[in-house]
Amino acid sequence: MSTVERSRKRFERTGQVDWLKLKATADKDIHRQIEQDPDTAPEVTEEDLDRAEIVSPDGTRVPYRDRVSRVNARA
């Protein structure tokens, strides 16, 4: 089997999102899932983004908020 065939098969399996299930998931359920699964990345908060920096290949550091605006908080 060639690499192209394997890549195509893998691509066909991705993108199968159950949007109704996703939209029905409450924030508290998401927080619980994050806590229970050690392989899940931690939630990124607005405070985390306030402290974040973008580092270019030449080493120049720019505060994240200088490049990306704050998102309105959900009600």
Protein Blocks (a to p, Z undefined) as FASTA:
>chain_A
ZZklmmmmmmmmgoiacfklmmmpcfklmmmmmmmmmkbccdddfklmmmpccddfkopa
cdfklmpccddddZZ
